[in-house]
Amino acid sequence: MNENPSSMPQNASTVPPDDGGRDLLLVRPDDENLRHLAVVGDTYTILVRGEDTAGRYALIDMHVPPGGGPPPHRHDFEEMFHVLEGEIEVTFRDISSVARAGDTVNVPSNAPHAFRNASELPARMLCMVSPSGLERYFGEFGQPLPSRTAPAPKPDGVDQARRMQKALALAPKYRIENLPA
């Protein structure tokens, strides 16, 4: 049955009622109470957690030093990067592109990809994942840092191997598959 919008009652809405249990979230990236983590040599700050969005998405502030970035991987959630400063090289299905400050990159779920800072200057970007979960993954093996601009420490071989082993073991739990470089 086709309903003519003009025949619908004036107060009818297709939008669900407001969820009064959820509050406005205002995040300041330099808040010392945020979680700042060293992950794969980068510094990631969890700005918005899945717990803040009913699991719909998470937002991560990423500082990527020259040479930084994760190895090739894929996952069953959407991932979007917006480059704030510097540039990153994104490899998507074996094709590389450069994203510069102001550019946005969307990586569809399940697609093989990687990014790295191929320049000589640091890069900063926002990473949004939908649904959330990546921030919990990073929290399980990342090393806590005091601030979003704190450089990731150069781990010794034993610590680096231990963290990488933990990241690889946790990957299936978070629907992440690491790929050969």
N, C-alpha and C positions, 0 to 999 in steps of 0.2 A: 504494500500500500504506500503510495507516494503522499507525503504530507506537504502541503504548501506552507512554507515558513510563515506566511501572513495569517494562516489559520491557527497557528500554535498560540497557546496562552502567552501573554506578555511576560509573565514571570518564569516561564519554563527555561531551564538552562541545561546545556549539555556538559557543563563544567561541574565536577564534584564539589561538595562543600569544602570550605577551608579546613585544613587539618590544624587545629589550634594547638596540637602537641608539638608542632615544629616551629622553631623560632628563626628570625632573621640571623644570618651569620655574616659578620663583618670581620675580615681577616687582614691583618697587616703583616706583610711578609717578613719583617724583621722582628716579629714578636718572639721573644726568647722562649715562650712556652710552647711554640710549635715544635714538631719533630723534625730535626735536621739530621740527615743520615749520609754517611759515606757509602756510596754504592758504585761498584765498578770503577773506582777512581774519581767519580763525580760527586758533587754535593747536591742532594735532593732535599727539599723542604716540603713537607706535606701541608698544603694550604687548606684543602677541603677533603675531609675523609668521607668514606661511604656512609659512616654513621651519621654524618651531617646532612645527607641527601636521600635518606631512605634507600641507599644502595644504588641510586640511579647513576652517579658518576663520582669521580674523585679528581682533584686538581693538584698537580705537583709542580713546584718551581724548581727547575733544573739548572745548576751551574755546571757547565761542561768545559774543563780545561783543554788546552791543545792536546790532541791525541786521545781525548776521552770519548766515552760512548760505549754502549753494550755490544756484545758480539751478535751475529745473526740469530734471529729467533722468530717465532710466530706465536700468536695466541688467539683465543676465540672471542676477544672483546675488541671494540673499536678504540683507536688511539689517535689523538690529534695533538700536534705540536704547533705552537705559535712562537716564532723566534723573536725575542725582545732585543737582544744584543748579539753582535757577531754573526757567525754563519755556521751551519752544520751541513755535512754531506749525508744525504739520505740514500740508502740503497734499498730499492723496492723491487722484488722479483728480478734481482741481478742487474738492474739499471740504476745508475747513480745520478742524482741531481743535487744541486746546491740550493739550500734555503737560507736566505739572508734576513736580517732584521726587518720585521714587518710582514714576512711571509708566513703562511699557514700551511701545514702539511697534514692531510688526513690519511691514516693507514687503516684500510678495511680489515675487519677481523679475518683471521686465518691466513693472511698473506705474509710470506717471508719478507723480513726487512731488518735493517740495522741503521744506526746513525753514528756518526763520529764527527768530532771537531777536527777537520783537516787543516785548519788555519793555525796561525801562530799566536792568535789572541783568544781569550776566553769567550765562551758563548753562554747566553742565558736564554732559556725558553720556558714556556708553560706547557705542561703535558696534561691533557684531559683524557681520562679513560672512562668508557661506558660499556657495561656497568662497572662499578667500583671493584676493588680487590687488589690492584697492583700496589697500592700504598701499604696494604697489610703484608704482601709478599716482601717488599723492601724492608719493612719493619722487622721481619723475622730474621734477616741476616745482615742488614746494614749496620754500620758502626755509628752510634750516636755522636753528634757533633754539637758544639756550643752555639752555632749561628748558621744562617743561610749562606754566608760568605766565607765560612771557615773552609780552608782547603781540606780535601780528603787526605788523610795521612798516607804516606807511602808504606803500605803494609810489608812486613817481613814475609819471606816465602812461606813460612808455616801458617801464619795468620791468613794470608791471602788464599792459600790452598784450602784451609778449613772453611773460610767464608764461601768460596766458590763451590766446594763440595756441598755445603748446606743449601746454597742457592739452587744447585742442580737437583738435589733431592726434593726440595720444596716445589719446584717448577710444576710438576703434574697436578699438585693440589690447587694451584692457581691457574690451571689451564694454559700453561706456557710450555712451549717446546723449543729447546735450544737446538740450533742447526750448526753444521760444520762451517768453519770460516772459509 
